[in-house]
Amino acid sequence: MQLAAAPYEERLTAPRSWWLISFLVGVSAALILLPFGTLPMLGGLAGGTAVAAVAASAYGSVRIRVVGDSLIAGDAKVPVAALGEAEILDPEEARAWRTHKADTRAFLLLRAYIPTAVRVEVTDPQDPTPYLYLSTREPERLAEALRAAKAAAQNRAEPRRTA
């Protein structure tokens, strides 16, 4: 029995500065409610901070996973057999693929606060998506996990011959 490729998982969390901004949103809400008294001000501080923190957390809860023979990126689930080679993008090249090189048909899992990315060609002729652009803090690990998952899927698909 052959073991499956090692799974890959990454959560694209919001940067630490966003949590400070969440607190500052709470302070702003508290200042707005200050004329109404201490209790409304404290409620504004707690409520404003909580709402901003939930928004930052929700935006940063997107995950990229390579599990079994599938790539799961946000809401997209793509079999690795339908993917071509993964191209590691440095910050400059990633910016180019986010802006002037971008194709409107592409699937973008874009987080502007993450400078590096991986671009994976979609080889399925039935799929109109030309490529997947995935922001990632660990592009080398993601590309290696995709290669390993493709190799494992191909090994499972080939019939075994006994001598």
DSSP file (Angstrom, degrees, kcal/mol; ACC not computed):
  #  RESIDUE AA STRUCTURE BP1 BP2  ACC     N-H-->O    O-->H-N    N-H-->O    O-->H-N    TCO  KAPPA ALPHA  PHI   PSI    X-CA   Y-CA   Z-CA
    1    1 A M              0   0    0      0, 0.0     2,-0.4     0, 0.0     0, 0.0   0.000 360.0 360.0 360.0 131.5    0.0    0.0    0.0
    2    2 A Q        -     0   0    0    150,-0.1     2,-0.2     1,-0.0   154,-0.0  -0.735 360.0-125.2 -94.4 136.3    1.4    3.4   -1.0
    3    3 A L        -     0   0    0     -2,-0.4     3,-0.1     1,-0.1     2,-0.0  -0.505  27.8-113.3 -76.8 146.9    1.2    6.3    1.4
    4    4 A A        -     0   0    0     -2,-0.2    -1,-0.1     1,-0.1   145,-0.1  -0.326  43.4 -83.5 -72.8 161.1   -0.4    9.5    0.1
    5    5 A A        -     0   0    0     63,-0.2    63,-0.3     1,-0.1    -1,-0.1  -0.285  57.6 -87.7 -62.5 150.8    1.6   12.6   -0.3
    6    6 A A        -     0   0    0      1,-0.1    -1,-0.1    -3,-0.1   143,-0.1  -0.399  50.9-117.0 -61.3 130.7    2.2   14.7    2.8
    7    7 A P        -     0   0    0      0, 0.0     2,-0.4     0, 0.0    60,-0.2  -0.320  23.4-148.4 -71.1 155.1   -0.7   17.1    3.1
    8    8 A Y  E     +A   66   0A   0     58,-1.8    58,-2.4   137,-0.1     2,-0.3  -0.971  18.3 173.9-122.8 137.4   -0.2   20.9    3.0
    9    9 A E  E     +A   65   0A   0     -2,-0.4     2,-0.4    56,-0.2    56,-0.2  -0.979   3.8 170.4-146.9 134.6   -2.2   23.5    4.9
   10   10 A E  E     -A   64   0A   0     54,-2.2    54,-2.8    -2,-0.3     2,-0.5  -0.994  19.4-151.3-142.8 134.7   -1.8   27.2    5.2
   11   11 A R  E     -A   63   0A   0     -2,-0.4     2,-1.9    52,-0.2    52,-0.2  -0.932  16.0-140.2-106.6 125.0   -4.2   29.8    6.7
   12   12 A L        -     0   0    0     50,-3.0    50,-0.4    -2,-0.5    51,-0.1  -0.536  32.8-172.8 -85.4  75.1   -3.8   33.2    5.2
   13   13 A T        -     0   0    0     -2,-1.9    48,-0.1    48,-0.1    44,-0.1  -0.305  27.9-102.2 -72.4 151.8   -4.2   35.2    8.5
   14   14 A A        -     0   0    0     42,-0.3    -1,-0.1     1,-0.1     5,-0.1  -0.397  46.9 -97.2 -68.1 148.8   -4.5   38.9    8.6
   15   15 A P    >>  -     0   0    0      0, 0.0     3,-1.4     0, 0.0     4,-0.6  -0.228  31.4-109.0 -67.3 160.2   -1.3   40.8    9.7
   16   16 A R  H >> S+     0   0    0      1,-0.3     4,-1.1     2,-0.2     3,-1.1   0.818 114.6  66.3 -59.9 -32.8   -0.8   41.9   13.3
   17   17 A S  H 3> S+     0   0    0      1,-0.3     4,-2.1     2,-0.2    -1,-0.3   0.808  91.6  63.4 -61.8 -27.5   -1.3   45.5   12.4
   18   18 A W  H <> S+     0   0    0     -3,-1.4     4,-2.1     1,-0.2    -1,-0.3   0.822  97.8  55.4 -66.8 -29.3   -4.9   44.8   11.5
   19   19 A W  H <X S+     0   0    0     -3,-1.1     4,-1.8    -4,-0.6    -1,-0.2   0.872 107.3  49.4 -71.4 -35.3   -5.6   43.8   15.1
   20   20 A L  H  X S+     0   0    0     -4,-1.1     4,-2.3     2,-0.2    -2,-0.2   0.907 110.0  51.4 -65.1 -41.9   -4.3   47.2   16.2
   21   21 A I  H  X S+     0   0    0     -4,-2.1     4,-2.1     1,-0.2    -2,-0.2   0.883 105.9  55.7 -62.0 -38.4   -6.5   48.8   13.6
   22   22 A S  H  X S+     0   0    0     -4,-2.1     4,-1.7     1,-0.2    30,-0.2   0.919 108.4  47.5 -59.9 -43.2   -9.4   46.8   15.1
   23   23 A F  H  X S+     0   0    0     -4,-1.8     4,-2.2     1,-0.2    -2,-0.2   0.900 109.8  52.8 -64.6 -39.8   -8.7   48.3   18.5
   24   24 A L  H  X S+     0   0    0     -4,-2.3     4,-2.3     2,-0.2    -1,-0.2   0.835 105.0  55.0 -66.5 -31.6   -8.5   51.8   17.0
   25   25 A V  H  X S+     0   0    0     -4,-2.1     4,-2.3     2,-0.2    -1,-0.2   0.911 108.2  49.9 -63.6 -41.5  -11.9   51.3   15.4
   26   26 A G  H  X S+     0   0    0     -4,-1.7     4,-2.3    22,-0.3    22,-0.2   0.897 109.1  50.8 -62.2 -41.2  -13.2   50.5   18.8
   27   27 A V  H  X S+     0   0    0     -4,-2.2     4,-2.5     2,-0.2    -2,-0.2   0.904 109.5  51.5 -63.2 -40.5  -11.6   53.6   20.2
   28   28 A S  H  X S+     0   0    0     -4,-2.3     4,-2.0     2,-0.2    -2,-0.2   0.918 110.0  48.3 -62.0 -43.6  -13.2   55.6   17.5
   29   29 A A  H  X S+     0   0    0     -4,-2.3     4,-1.7    15,-0.2    16,-0.2   0.889 110.9  52.1 -63.5 -38.1  -16.7   54.2   18.3
   30   30 A A  H  X S+     0   0    0     -4,-2.3     4,-0.7    14,-0.3    -2,-0.2   0.914 109.1  49.4 -64.2 -42.6  -16.0   55.0   22.0
   31   31 A L  H  < S+     0   0    0     -4,-2.5     3,-0.5     1,-0.2    -1,-0.2   0.859 108.6  53.2 -65.5 -35.2  -15.2   58.6   21.1
   32   32 A I  H  < S+     0   0    0     -4,-2.0    -1,-0.2     1,-0.2    -2,-0.2   0.890 114.7  41.4 -64.8 -38.2  -18.3   58.9   19.0
   33   33 A L  H >< S+     0   0    0     -4,-1.7     3,-1.5     1,-0.2     4,-0.3   0.455  86.7  98.5 -90.8  -1.1  -20.5   57.7   21.9
   34   34 A L  G >< S+     0   0    0     -4,-0.7     3,-1.8    -3,-0.5    -1,-0.2   0.855  74.8  60.8 -55.6 -40.4  -18.6   59.7   24.6
   35   35 A P  G 3  S+     0   0    0      0, 0.0    -1,-0.3     0, 0.0    -2,-0.1   0.727  99.6  58.5 -62.1 -18.3  -21.2   62.5   24.7
   36   36 A F  G <  S-     0   0    0     -3,-1.5     2,-0.2     1,-0.3    -2,-0.2   0.501 119.0 -92.4 -90.7  -3.8  -23.9   60.0   25.8
   37   37 A G    <>  -     0   0    0     -3,-1.8     4,-1.5    -4,-0.3    -1,-0.3  -0.567  42.7 -64.0 121.8 176.3  -22.0   58.9   28.9
   38   38 A T  H  > S+     0   0    0     -2,-0.2     4,-2.6     2,-0.2     5,-0.2   0.908 123.3  52.6 -69.9 -44.2  -19.5   56.3   30.2
   39   39 A L  H  > S+     0   0    0      1,-0.2     4,-2.3     2,-0.2     5,-0.2   0.936 111.5  44.9 -63.3 -47.5  -21.6   53.2   29.7
   40   40 A P  H  > S+     0   0    0      0, 0.0     4,-2.5     0, 0.0    -1,-0.2   0.880 112.2  54.5 -62.1 -34.1  -22.4   53.9   26.0
   41   41 A M  H  X S+     0   0    0     -4,-1.5     4,-2.2    -8,-0.3    -2,-0.2   0.936 109.7  45.6 -63.3 -45.6  -18.7   54.8   25.5
   42   42 A L  H  X S+     0   0    0     -4,-2.6     4,-2.6     1,-0.2     5,-0.2   0.883 112.4  51.9 -64.7 -38.1  -17.5   51.5   27.0
   43   43 A G  H  X S+     0   0    0     -4,-2.3     4,-3.2    -5,-0.2     5,-0.3   0.897 109.5  49.8 -63.0 -40.3  -20.2   49.7   24.9
   44   44 A G  H  X S+     0   0    0     -4,-2.5     4,-2.5     2,-0.2     5,-0.3   0.886 110.6  50.0 -64.7 -39.4  -18.8   51.5   21.8
   45   45 A L  H  X S+     0   0    0     -4,-2.2     4,-1.8   -16,-0.2    -2,-0.2   0.949 117.7  38.9 -63.3 -48.9  -15.3   50.5   22.7
   46   46 A A  H  X S+     0   0    0     -4,-2.6     4,-2.4     2,-0.2    -2,-0.2   0.940 121.0  43.8 -67.4 -47.8  -16.2   46.8   23.1
   47   47 A G  H  X S+     0   0    0     -4,-3.2     4,-2.6    -5,-0.2     5,-0.2   0.918 114.9  47.4 -66.9 -44.5  -18.7   46.7   20.2
   48   48 A G  H  X S+     0   0    0     -4,-2.5     4,-2.2    -5,-0.3   -22,-0.3   0.909 114.5  47.0 -63.7 -42.4  -16.5   48.6   17.7
   49   49 A T  H  X S+     0   0    0     -4,-1.8     4,-2.5    -5,-0.3    -1,-0.2   0.921 113.3  49.3 -64.5 -42.9  -13.5   46.5   18.6
   50   50 A A  H  X S+     0   0    0     -4,-2.4     4,-2.4     2,-0.2    -2,-0.2   0.921 111.5  47.6 -63.9 -44.8  -15.4   43.2   18.3
   51   51 A V  H  X S+     0   0    0     -4,-2.6     4,-2.0     1,-0.2    -1,-0.2   0.926 115.0  45.5 -63.6 -44.7  -17.0   44.1   15.0
   52   52 A A  H  X S+     0   0    0     -4,-2.2     4,-2.3   -30,-0.2    -1,-0.2   0.886 112.9  50.8 -66.8 -37.8  -13.7   45.1   13.5
   53   53 A A  H  X S+     0   0    0     -4,-2.5     4,-2.5     2,-0.2    -2,-0.2   0.888 109.2  50.7 -67.4 -38.3  -11.9   42.1   14.9
   54   54 A V  H  X S+     0   0    0     -4,-2.4     4,-2.6     2,-0.2    -1,-0.2   0.906 110.9  49.5 -64.8 -40.5  -14.6   39.7   13.5
   55   55 A A  H  X S+     0   0    0     -4,-2.0     4,-2.1     2,-0.2    -2,-0.2   0.925 112.9  46.3 -64.3 -43.7  -14.1   41.4   10.1
   56   56 A A  H  X S+     0   0    0     -4,-2.3     4,-1.6     1,-0.2   -42,-0.3   0.896 114.2  48.7 -64.6 -40.4  -10.3   41.0   10.2
   57   57 A S  H  < S+     0   0    0     -4,-2.5    -2,-0.2     2,-0.2    -1,-0.2   0.906 110.4  50.2 -67.3 -41.8  -10.6   37.4   11.4
   58   58 A A  H >< S+     0   0    0     -4,-2.6     3,-1.2     1,-0.2    -2,-0.2   0.905 111.3  48.4 -64.3 -41.3  -13.1   36.5    8.6
   59   59 A Y  H >< S+     0   0    0     -4,-2.1     3,-0.5     1,-0.2    -1,-0.2   0.839 114.9  46.7 -66.9 -32.1  -10.9   38.0    5.9
   60   60 A G  T 3< S+     0   0    0     -4,-1.6    -1,-0.2     1,-0.2    -2,-0.2   0.227  90.0  84.8 -94.9  14.0   -7.9   36.1    7.3
   61   61 A S  T <   +     0   0    0     -3,-1.2    -1,-0.2   -48,-0.1     2,-0.2   0.390  57.4 120.9 -96.8   5.1   -9.6   32.8    7.7
   62   62 A V    <   -     0   0    0     -3,-0.5   -50,-3.0   -50,-0.4     2,-0.3  -0.464  46.4-160.1 -71.2 136.8   -9.1   31.6    4.1
   63   63 A R  E     -A   11   0A   0    -52,-0.2    11,-2.4    -2,-0.2     2,-0.5  -0.891  16.2-153.3-121.4 150.3   -7.1   28.4    3.9
   64   64 A I  E     +AB  10  73A   0    -54,-2.8   -54,-2.2    -2,-0.3     2,-0.4  -0.991  26.3 174.7-117.2 126.5   -5.1   26.7    1.1
   65   65 A R  E     -AB   9  72A   0      7,-3.4     7,-3.4    -2,-0.5     2,-0.5  -0.986  29.1-160.3-135.6 144.0   -4.8   22.9    1.4
   66   66 A V  E     +AB   8  71A   0    -58,-2.4   -58,-1.8    -2,-0.4     2,-0.5  -0.959  29.9 167.1-117.5 108.3   -3.5   20.1   -0.6
   67   67 A V  E >   - B   0  70A   0      3,-1.9     3,-1.8    -2,-0.5     2,-0.3  -0.984  57.2 -41.1-129.2 123.6   -5.2   17.0    0.6
   68   68 A G  T 3  S-     0   0    0     -2,-0.5   -63,-0.2   -63,-0.3    85,-0.1  -0.442 124.8 -22.7  62.6-120.4   -5.2   13.6   -1.1
   69   69 A D  T 3  S+     0   0    0     -2,-0.3    11,-2.3    83,-0.1    12,-0.5  -0.035 120.8  87.5-112.6  30.6   -5.5   14.4   -4.8
   70   70 A S  E <   -BC  67  79A   0     -3,-1.8    -3,-1.9     9,-0.3     2,-0.5  -0.965  61.0-146.0-132.4 147.2   -7.2   17.8   -4.5
   71   71 A L  E     -BC  66  78A   0      7,-3.3     7,-2.9    -2,-0.4     2,-0.6  -0.960  19.3-167.7-104.3 122.6   -6.1   21.4   -4.1
   72   72 A I  E     +BC  65  77A   0     -7,-3.4    -7,-3.4    -2,-0.5     2,-0.5  -0.957  12.4 169.8-115.5 115.9   -8.6   23.3   -1.9
   73   73 A A  E >   -BC  64  76A   0      3,-2.2     3,-2.0    -2,-0.6     2,-0.4  -0.919  64.5 -53.8-130.1 103.8   -8.1   27.1   -2.0
   74   74 A G  T 3  S-     0   0    0    -11,-2.4    35,-0.0    -2,-0.5   -11,-0.0  -0.532 124.0 -16.0  65.5-122.8  -10.9   29.1   -0.3
   75   75 A D  T 3  S+     0   0    0     -2,-0.4     2,-0.3    -3,-0.1    -1,-0.3   0.560 118.5  96.9 -88.6  -9.9  -14.1   27.9   -1.9
   76   76 A A  E <   -C   73   0A   0     -3,-2.0    -3,-2.2     2,-0.0     2,-0.4  -0.633  49.0-173.6 -87.2 137.1  -12.4   26.2   -4.9
   77   77 A K  E     +C   72   0A   0     -2,-0.3    -5,-0.2    -5,-0.2    -2,-0.0  -0.970  11.2 175.4-129.0 115.7  -11.7   22.5   -5.0
   78   78 A V  E     -C   71   0A   0     -7,-2.9    -7,-3.3    -2,-0.4     2,-0.2  -0.973  31.2-122.9-125.0 129.1   -9.6   21.4   -7.9
   79   79 A P  E >   -C   70   0A   0      0, 0.0     3,-1.9     0, 0.0    -9,-0.3  -0.489  22.4-129.5 -66.6 139.5   -8.2   17.9   -8.6
   80   80 A V  G >  S+     0   0    0    -11,-2.3     3,-1.5     1,-0.3   -10,-0.1   0.741 105.6  69.9 -64.7 -21.1   -4.5   18.0   -9.0
   81   81 A A  G 3  S+     0   0    0    -12,-0.5    -1,-0.3     1,-0.3   -11,-0.1   0.755  95.9  54.1 -65.3 -22.9   -4.8   16.0  -12.2
   82   82 A A  G <  S+     0   0    0     -3,-1.9    41,-2.2    42,-0.1    42,-1.1   0.332  97.6  87.1 -91.8   6.8   -6.4   19.1  -13.8
   83   83 A L  E <   -D  122   0B   0     -3,-1.5    39,-0.2    39,-0.3     3,-0.1  -0.829  60.1-155.0-112.4 146.6   -3.5   21.3  -12.8
   84   84 A G  E     -     0   0B   0     37,-3.4     2,-0.1    -2,-0.3    -1,-0.1   0.065  53.2 -36.8 -91.3-152.0   -0.2   22.0  -14.6
   85   85 A E  E     -     0   0B   0     35,-0.1    36,-1.2     1,-0.1     2,-0.5  -0.452  58.5-123.3 -75.5 143.9    3.1   23.0  -13.2
   86   86 A A  E     -D  120   0B   0     34,-0.2     2,-0.6    57,-0.2    34,-0.2  -0.770  21.2-153.8 -89.2 127.5    3.2   25.4  -10.2
   87   87 A E  E     -D  119   0B   0     32,-3.3    32,-2.8    -2,-0.5     2,-0.4  -0.907  10.5-137.8-104.9 122.7    5.2   28.6  -10.8
   88   88 A I  E     -D  118   0B   0     -2,-0.6     2,-0.5    30,-0.2    30,-0.2  -0.664  19.0-154.2 -80.4 127.5    6.6   30.3   -7.7
   89   89 A L  E     -D  117   0B   0     28,-3.0    28,-1.6    -2,-0.4    -1,-0.0  -0.904   2.6-146.7-108.7 124.4    6.2   34.1   -7.9
   90   90 A D     >  -     0   0    0     -2,-0.5     4,-3.1    26,-0.2     5,-0.3  -0.291  42.8 -89.2 -74.5 172.2    8.6   36.4   -6.1
   91   91 A P  H  > S+     0   0    0      0, 0.0     4,-1.9     0, 0.0     5,-0.1   0.867 127.5  47.1 -54.9 -39.8    7.1   39.7   -4.8
   92   92 A E  H  > S+     0   0    0      2,-0.2     4,-1.7     1,-0.2     5,-0.1   0.931 116.2  42.8 -68.7 -45.0    7.8   41.6   -8.0
   93   93 A E  H  > S+     0   0    0      2,-0.2     4,-2.2     1,-0.2    -1,-0.2   0.872 112.0  55.1 -68.9 -36.8    6.4   38.9  -10.3
   94   94 A A  H  X S+     0   0    0     -4,-3.1     4,-1.3     1,-0.2    -1,-0.2   0.903 107.0  50.9 -62.1 -40.8    3.4   38.4   -8.0
   95   95 A R  H  X S+     0   0    0     -4,-1.9     4,-1.1    -5,-0.3     3,-0.2   0.901 108.4  51.9 -63.1 -40.2    2.5   42.1   -8.2
   96   96 A A  H  <>S+     0   0    0     -4,-1.7     5,-2.6     1,-0.2     6,-0.5   0.906 109.6  48.8 -62.9 -41.7    2.7   41.9  -12.0
   97   97 A W  H  <5S+     0   0    0     -4,-2.2    -1,-0.2     1,-0.2    -2,-0.2   0.701 110.6  52.3 -73.4 -18.2    0.3   38.9  -12.1
   98   98 A R  H  <5S+     0   0    0     -4,-1.3    -1,-0.2    -3,-0.2    -2,-0.2   0.694 125.1  19.9 -83.3 -20.5   -2.1   40.8   -9.7
   99   99 A T  T ><5S+     0   0    0     -4,-1.1     3,-1.0    -3,-0.4    -3,-0.1   0.587 130.9   5.3-115.9 -99.7   -2.1   43.8  -12.0
  100  100 A H  T 3 5S+     0   0    0      1,-0.3    -3,-0.2    -5,-0.1    -4,-0.1   0.705 128.6  48.2 -74.9 -20.6   -1.2   44.2  -15.7
  101  101 A K  T 3 <S+     0   0    0     -5,-2.6    -1,-0.3    -6,-0.2    -4,-0.2   0.526  85.6 120.5 -91.4  -5.7   -0.6   40.4  -16.4
  102  102 A A    <   -     0   0    0     -3,-1.0     2,-0.5    -6,-0.5    -4,-0.1  -0.247  54.4-144.8 -65.6 143.9   -3.9   39.3  -14.8
  103  103 A D    >   -     0   0    0     -6,-0.2     3,-1.6     1,-0.1    28,-0.1  -0.923  11.3-138.8-106.3 132.1   -6.5   37.4  -16.8
  104  104 A T  T 3  S+     0   0    0     -2,-0.5    -1,-0.1     1,-0.3    -2,-0.0   0.701 102.7  56.9 -66.3 -17.7  -10.1   38.2  -15.8
  105  105 A R  T 3  S+     0   0    0     23,-0.1    -1,-0.3     2,-0.1    26,-0.0   0.567  86.6 106.0 -87.3  -8.7  -11.0   34.5  -16.1
  106  106 A A  S <  S-     0   0    0     -3,-1.6     2,-0.7    23,-0.2    26,-0.2  -0.291  75.2-118.7 -73.0 154.5   -8.4   33.4  -13.6
  107  107 A F  E     -e  132   0B   0     24,-2.0    26,-3.2     2,-0.0     2,-0.6  -0.855  33.7-166.3 -91.4 118.6   -9.2   32.3  -10.1
  108  108 A L  E     -e  133   0B   0     -2,-0.7     2,-0.8    24,-0.2    26,-0.2  -0.931  22.8-177.1-113.3 119.0   -7.4   34.7   -7.7
  109  109 A L  E     +e  134   0B   0     24,-3.3    26,-2.8    -2,-0.6     2,-0.5  -0.814  34.7 178.5-105.7  85.9   -7.0   33.9   -4.0
  110  110 A L        +     0   0    0     -2,-0.8     2,-0.4    24,-0.2    -2,-0.1  -0.786  28.7 171.4-106.1 127.7   -5.5   37.3   -3.4
  111  111 A R    >   -     0   0    0     -2,-0.5     3,-2.2     3,-0.2    25,-0.1  -0.926  18.0-159.5-130.1 107.2   -4.2   38.8   -0.2
  112  112 A A  T 3  S+     0   0    0     -2,-0.4    -1,-0.1     1,-0.3   -14,-0.0   0.720  88.7  64.0 -63.0 -22.4   -2.3   42.0   -0.9
  113  113 A Y  T 3  S+     0   0    0      1,-0.1    -1,-0.3    -3,-0.1    -3,-0.0   0.504  90.2  74.7 -81.4  -2.4   -0.6   41.8    2.4
  114  114 A I    <   -     0   0    0     -3,-2.2    -3,-0.2     1,-0.1    22,-0.1  -0.947  68.4-164.6-108.5 113.7    1.2   38.6    1.4
  115  115 A P        +     0   0    0      0, 0.0     2,-0.2     0, 0.0   -21,-0.2   0.754  63.7  63.2 -75.6 -24.0    3.9   39.5   -1.1
  116  116 A T        +     0   0    0     20,-0.3    20,-1.9   -22,-0.1     2,-0.3  -0.624  59.9 169.4-103.6 161.4    4.6   36.1   -2.6
  117  117 A A  E     -DF  89 135B   0    -28,-1.6   -28,-3.0    18,-0.3     2,-0.4  -0.943  28.5-125.6-156.1 172.7    2.4   33.7   -4.6
  118  118 A V  E     -DF  88 134B   0     16,-2.1    16,-2.9    -2,-0.3     2,-0.5  -0.996  15.7-156.5-128.4 135.8    2.1   30.6   -6.7
  119  119 A R  E     -DF  87 133B   0    -32,-2.8   -32,-3.3    -2,-0.4     2,-0.5  -0.967  11.9-170.4-114.0 124.2    0.5   30.5  -10.2
  120  120 A V  E     -DF  86 132B   0     12,-2.6    12,-2.8    -2,-0.5   -34,-0.2  -0.961  18.2-132.1-120.6 122.3   -0.8   27.1  -11.3
  121  121 A E  E     - F   0 131B   0    -36,-1.2   -37,-3.4    -2,-0.5     2,-0.6  -0.428  15.0-135.4 -67.6 142.9   -1.9   26.5  -14.8
  122  122 A V  E     -D   83   0B   0      8,-2.2   -39,-0.3   -39,-0.2    -1,-0.1  -0.918  21.7-178.2-100.2 118.7   -5.3   24.7  -15.2
  123  123 A T        +     0   0    0    -41,-2.2   -40,-0.2    -2,-0.6    -1,-0.1   0.480  43.8 114.2 -98.1  -3.9   -4.9   22.0  -17.9
  124  124 A D    >   -     0   0    0    -42,-1.1     3,-1.2     1,-0.2     5,-0.1  -0.561  56.5-153.1 -70.0 118.6   -8.5   20.8  -17.9
  125  125 A P  T 3  S+     0   0    0      0, 0.0    -1,-0.2     0, 0.0    -3,-0.0   0.734  93.4  58.2 -67.2 -20.2   -9.9   21.6  -21.4
  126  126 A Q  T 3  S+     0   0    0      2,-0.0    -2,-0.1    -3,-0.0    -3,-0.0   0.655  91.9  81.7 -80.3 -15.8  -13.4   21.8  -19.9
  127  127 A D    <   -     0   0    0     -3,-1.2    -5,-0.1     1,-0.1    -1,-0.0  -0.806  63.6-159.2 -96.4 122.8  -12.4   24.5  -17.4
  128  128 A P        +     0   0    0      0, 0.0    -1,-0.1     0, 0.0   -23,-0.1   0.588  64.5 105.5 -75.7  -7.9  -12.4   28.1  -18.8
  129  129 A T        -     0   0    0      1,-0.2   -23,-0.2    -5,-0.1    -7,-0.1  -0.606  56.0-163.3 -74.6 120.0  -10.1   29.2  -15.9
  130  130 A P        -     0   0    0      0, 0.0    -8,-2.2     0, 0.0     2,-0.3   0.857  64.2 -15.6 -75.3 -32.9   -6.6   29.6  -17.4
  131  131 A Y  E     - F   0 121B   0    -10,-0.3   -24,-2.0   -28,-0.1     2,-0.5  -0.988  57.8-117.1-161.9 164.7   -4.7   29.5  -14.0
  132  132 A L  E     -eF 107 120B   0    -12,-2.8   -12,-2.6    -2,-0.3     2,-0.6  -0.947  19.9-159.5-108.9 130.2   -5.0   29.8  -10.3
  133  133 A Y  E     -eF 108 119B   0    -26,-3.2   -24,-3.3    -2,-0.5     2,-0.5  -0.957  15.4-176.7-108.7 117.4   -3.2   32.7   -8.5
  134  134 A L  E     -eF 109 118B   0    -16,-2.9   -16,-2.1    -2,-0.6     2,-0.2  -0.946  20.8-142.0-122.4 113.3   -2.7   31.8   -4.8
  135  135 A S  E     + F   0 117B   0    -26,-2.8     2,-0.3    -2,-0.5   -18,-0.3  -0.543  35.8 166.1 -66.3 134.0   -1.2   34.2   -2.4
  136  136 A T        -     0   0    0    -20,-1.9   -20,-0.3    -2,-0.2  -124,-0.0  -0.992  45.0-147.6-153.6 143.8    1.0   32.2    0.0
  137  137 A R  S    S+     0   0    0     -2,-0.3   -20,-0.1     1,-0.2    -1,-0.1   0.649 103.4  43.6 -82.2 -16.2    3.7   32.9    2.6
  138  138 A E     >  +     0   0    0      1,-0.1     4,-2.1   -22,-0.1    -1,-0.2  -0.595  64.3 160.7-128.2  69.4    5.4   29.5    1.7
  139  139 A P  H  > S+     0   0    0      0, 0.0     4,-2.5     0, 0.0     5,-0.2   0.852  75.0  53.9 -64.0 -34.6    5.4   29.2   -2.1
  140  140 A E  H  > S+     0   0    0      2,-0.2     4,-2.3     1,-0.2     5,-0.2   0.927 110.1  46.7 -65.6 -43.3    8.1   26.6   -2.3
  141  141 A R  H  > S+     0   0    0      2,-0.2     4,-2.5     1,-0.2    -1,-0.2   0.902 113.4  49.0 -64.9 -40.8    6.3   24.3    0.1
  142  142 A L  H  X S+     0   0    0     -4,-2.1     4,-2.2     2,-0.2    -2,-0.2   0.925 111.9  48.0 -65.1 -44.3    3.0   24.7   -1.7
  143  143 A A  H  X S+     0   0    0     -4,-2.5     4,-2.2     1,-0.2    -2,-0.2   0.904 113.4  48.1 -63.1 -40.7    4.6   24.0   -5.1
  144  144 A E  H  X S+     0   0    0     -4,-2.3     4,-2.7     2,-0.2    -2,-0.2   0.896 110.0  51.9 -66.4 -40.2    6.3   20.9   -3.7
  145  145 A A  H  X S+     0   0    0     -4,-2.5     4,-2.4     2,-0.2    -2,-0.2   0.888 110.1  49.3 -64.0 -38.1    3.1   19.7   -2.1
  146  146 A L  H  X S+     0   0    0     -4,-2.2     4,-2.3     2,-0.2    -2,-0.2   0.910 111.5  48.7 -66.5 -41.8    1.3   20.1   -5.5
  147  147 A R  H  X S+     0   0    0     -4,-2.2     4,-2.4     2,-0.2    -2,-0.2   0.929 113.2  47.4 -62.5 -44.4    4.1   18.2   -7.3
  148  148 A A  H  X S+     0   0    0     -4,-2.7     4,-2.5     1,-0.2    -2,-0.2   0.899 111.8  49.9 -64.6 -40.8    4.0   15.4   -4.7
  149  149 A A  H  X S+     0   0    0     -4,-2.4     4,-2.3     2,-0.2    -1,-0.2   0.891 111.4  49.0 -66.0 -39.2    0.2   15.1   -4.9
  150  150 A K  H  X S+     0   0    0     -4,-2.3     4,-2.4     2,-0.2    -2,-0.2   0.918 112.1  48.4 -65.1 -42.8    0.3   14.9   -8.7
  151  151 A A  H  X S+     0   0    0     -4,-2.4     4,-2.2     1,-0.2    -2,-0.2   0.908 112.6  48.2 -63.6 -42.1    3.0   12.2   -8.5
  152  152 A A  H  X S+     0   0    0     -4,-2.5     4,-1.9     2,-0.2    -1,-0.2   0.897 111.7  49.8 -65.5 -40.1    1.0   10.3   -6.0
  153  153 A A  H  X S+     0   0    0     -4,-2.3     4,-1.6     2,-0.2    -2,-0.2   0.890 111.4  48.8 -66.4 -38.8   -2.2   10.6   -8.1
  154  154 A Q  H  X S+     0   0    0     -4,-2.4     4,-1.6     2,-0.2    -2,-0.2   0.888 109.5  52.3 -67.5 -38.6   -0.4    9.4  -11.2
  155  155 A N  H  < S+     0   0    0     -4,-2.2    -2,-0.2     1,-0.2    -1,-0.2   0.881 110.5  48.0 -64.8 -37.5    1.1    6.4   -9.3
  156  156 A R  H  < S+     0   0    0     -4,-1.9    -1,-0.2     1,-0.2    -2,-0.2   0.826 110.9  52.0 -70.7 -30.8   -2.4    5.4   -8.1
  157  157 A A  H  < S+     0   0    0     -4,-1.6    -2,-0.2    -5,-0.2    -1,-0.2   0.784  91.6  87.4 -78.0 -26.8   -3.8    5.8  -11.6
  158  158 A E  S  < S-     0   0    0     -4,-1.6     2,-0.2    -5,-0.1    -4,-0.0  -0.550  84.4-119.0 -75.5 134.4   -1.2    3.5  -13.3
  159  159 A P        -     0   0    0      0, 0.0     2,-0.3     0, 0.0    -1,-0.1  -0.469  27.1-122.8 -70.7 143.4   -2.1   -0.1  -13.3
  160  160 A R        -     0   0    0     -2,-0.2     2,-0.4    -4,-0.1    -4,-0.0  -0.683  20.2-152.7 -89.3 139.4    0.4   -2.4  -11.5
  161  161 A R        -     0   0    0     -2,-0.3     2,-0.4     2,-0.0     0, 0.0  -0.912   2.7-153.6-111.2 137.3    2.1   -5.2  -13.3
  162  162 A T              0   0    0     -2,-0.4    -2,-0.0     1,-0.1     0, 0.0  -0.896 360.0 360.0-109.4 142.0    3.3   -8.3  -11.6
  163  163 A A              0   0    0     -2,-0.4    -1,-0.1     0, 0.0    -2,-0.0   0.429 360.0 360.0 -94.6 360.0    6.1  -10.3  -13.0
